Amino acid sequence: MQLRVLLLIRKTGLRSRLRRVLRDVDADVRLPDPDTGWDAAEHVLCDVLVAAHALIPVPAAARIRALAGAANPPALVILSDRDDAGEAAVLRAAGADAVLYTNIPDHILADAITGVVENRRKLLVHTVAARRATPRPELSDFVSESPVMQRFMRTVQRVADSDAPLLITGETGVGKERLARAIHYDSRRADGPFVSVNCGAIPENLLESQLFGHEKGSFTGATRTQRGCFELAHGGTLFLDEISEMPFHLQVKLLHVLQDYEIAPVGSEKRVPVDVRVIAATNRDIKEEIEARRFRKDLYYRLGVVSIDVPPLRERRGDIPLLARSILDGLSARIGCRSGGIAPDAMEALCEYAWPGNVRELINVLERALLLCEGPLITLEDLPDELAEAESAGPSLLKPGSIPLIPDAWLSRPLKAVRESAVEHVEKAYLGRLLAATEGRVGETARRAGIEPRSLFNKMKRYGLRKEDFRPGPAPRT
């Protein structure tokens, strides 16, 4: 969300300095008339006001209180030419978010102002989300017709209400964070906060402060004491995404927190108790990371008290039609584009595609198709080229050209009988290839096929397929 920032500054040099500070912030920076800017800020849309102390009408404290008491008041940063702690305390008590001395170094000034801007952004995003009343994810949302996913969700439901640490593994895009949120909202901690941290997206030198907090002056730029994510998540759930990206030295500190449930903010000797359930996630093979000495074995054992692996979308293709329709309903409501559904050829393409990006990629594809769709249904032409190519490159019973490769005997049969024979032919060939790939392991074959083992046994009996014939050194038939 882009914010509107007003700079109520008369000095040209300080104006330029602040523009540089705000250059990397997604904000619309405006420069009102210094003589009338304060009165304008009380009446115009303004998310953050950065004002020189000398330009605040007197009495300053009273005018600040009036501004803070207005409807939708802006966050207020005051810049003072005097480093007066007593004066700063009075201004903060009146309602200022920060009071800064103009002669502090640029990086400290930048950190302080950027912090205020980003905090206001988070507040506004949260307010907008609350107004939209977006339904929070629940475990009941993860409906599935796939046996592998149904077994997975039974495991999730058994551990959801526990306070034990949980490790969620799975490929990129399978919905690990959404699942973590659903687990949180289905647990006894549902009324507490859910705080998410991407360990791979935060610079190493900031991650420790982000997680555990810091004291004022503990490092360059620490202009105020700040709570970390463990404190923010007190009474709720902390989700550590991409945990395998956490630096090795911080893994040690995290292990101590998981053992004692106490944190030590950066620059503080006082330990702070926290009541947090930790859910971690990664798309990497943790055991390989341990062997490569990039991840601590003891932390893995602590995080993986319960470990669950989210099945990729290609292993539960039977869920794609249900997922696609559900996603499409949500997208229609969110972006205001209505669709009558998905045409059969487009749905077939969705089911044939391998989905390397999993559910996240499916959402992106459907959103694009919904925006491009001109008719009542999403068709094959509305999908990206790679999906159309995957559909056309699927198994075919055609010779080169356009003549179907079918037995002559089928020509004397009615269409219904031919259809049944074709299905049986393809089903037998498919299961035979799958049994060969799994070396006759029925459980693995059923999992890949997305059917129950009992159903697979019945089909094998029907088609004369024996698991012994697909094992290494197959036993001869008798």
Helices and strands as residue ranges (DSSP letters): E 3-8, H 12-21, E 27-30, H 37-41, E 48-52, G 53-55, H 60-68, E 75-80, H 85-94, E 98-101, H 106-132, G 139-141, H 147-159, E 166-169, H 176-185, E 194-198, H 204-212, H 229-232, E 237-241, G 243-245, H 248-260, E 262-263, E 272-273, E 277-282, H 286-291, H 297-303, E 306-309, G 313-319, H 320-335, H 344-352, H 358-372, G 380-382, H 385-392, G 408-412, H 415-437, H 442-449, H 453-463, G 467-470
